[in-house]
Amino acid sequence: MTPQTKIAIGGVVVGLVLGAIFGWWIAALVVLGAIAVPVVGYLMLDPSQRRRVRAQGRKRLGS
């Protein structure tokens, strides 16, 4: 399991625990934040950096 996957699973688990304690809207914010942070980071890259990230992903899939 990759470190990114572990972080994503941890964010979902924390969201579920907070949902059980505080309410569904805080849990939804935590889960949304766990999803939004990597997406915003990817969107902040310029086009050449995005190409390099996509190329690395394809290289890993083939090996």
N, C-alpha and C positions, 0 to 999 in steps of 0.2 A: 504494500500500500504506500502510495506516495505521501510526502508530508502535506501537500495541499489537500489531499483527500482526508487525511486525519484532522486537519484544521476545519474542513467543511463539516465533517461528522460531529466534531466537538461543538461547533456553533449550533448545529441543529439540536444536539442533546441539551446544551445550555438553554436554548430557546424553549424546549419542552419542559425542562425543570422550572424555568421562570414562569411558564404558562400555568403550571400546576400550582405555583405559589402565589403569583401576583395577578394573573389574568391573561387572557388570550392576546391582548393588544401589545403588551410588552414582549411576549414571546414572538409575536409576528415581527416586531421591530428588530429583534436580535437575529432571527432567521433571515430577514430581508437584508440586514447589514452584512451577514456572513456571505450572502450572495453578491451584494452590491460592491463590496471592496475590491475583489479581483476584477470585476467587470470595469469599474472606473479606472483601475490601474492599467488595464489593457487599452482602454480608450484614450488614455493619456499618452500612449506611445505614438511616435510619428510613423508614417507608412513604411519606412524602411525597417524600423524596429519590429513592426507587426509582421512583416514578411519573414524576418529571421525567426520570430517566435513560432509562426505557423510551420516553417521549414523544420525546426527542431521537433515539433509535434509529429510531423509526418515521418521524420527519420526514426523516432522512437517506435512508431506503430509498425514499421517494417522490420525492426530487429527483434 
